[in-house]
Amino acid sequence: MEDFIIIVNRIEDLQLTQDRSELELIFDRAKRTIVGGQDVHLVRQSRNGQQEKFQTISNEQDFEEYRKQVFRFL
């Protein structure tokens, strides 16, 4: 298994449209990655497709905190 990348722009779009099912799918894959011993990287993607990593989550506690933050706005 390899590290998982979450593009936060996409997460923000899904929050705006309140697409809980798609968010759940993304977070389920991310959690499986963490449980499998890999990292989850949060990146912001620019309009030209360049990705800038700004945070790495490597444990379940930090992941659950991030997940709570995202779902708090729904």
N, C-alpha and C positions, 0 to 999 in steps of 0.2 A: 504494500500500500504506500502511496506517496502523499506528500503534504497536500492540503486542500486550500484553495484560494477563494475567498469571498470578496466579490467586487461590491463595495459598499454603495456605489451609485445604484446598482440593481436593487439592493436591499431597500434603499430609500424610495425607489420607484414603487416597489411592492408595498411599502408602508402607505404610500399615497393612495394606491388603488385598493388597499386593505385586502390584498391577496394572501390570506393566511395559509392556504394550502401550499402555494409555491414556497412561501417562507418556511413552512414546516419541512418540506422536502430538502431545501438547502441546509437547514439546521440539523436534520437527521443525518445527512451525509457528513456534515462537519463533525458531529458528535462521534460517529463511527470512526472517523479519522483520528480524533483525539484518543478514544478508547483503544484504538489500534497502535498507539504510541507515536503517531506523527503529529505535526503541527498544523494549525490553521492560520493562514496569513490574511490579514485584512488589507485590501489595496483599494486605492481610488484610481479610476481610469479616466484619463483626459479624453477630450473629443477626438484627438488623433490616434487613440488606441494605446497610448503609453500608460503603463501601470506603475504606480508609486506605492510601495509597501510602507505602511505606517504603524502596524502592530502585528505581533505574532502571539497567538494563544497556544499554550502547550499543555494546559491542564484543565480538567473538567470544571473546577470551581470558577476559574476565569471565564471559561466558555459559557457557563450558566449565567454569570453576571452579564456578559454581553448579550446573550439571548433574552434575558429579562429586559434589558434596556430597549432592545428592538421591539419586543412585543408589548411593551408598556404603552406605546403610542397607538395601538390598535384598539 
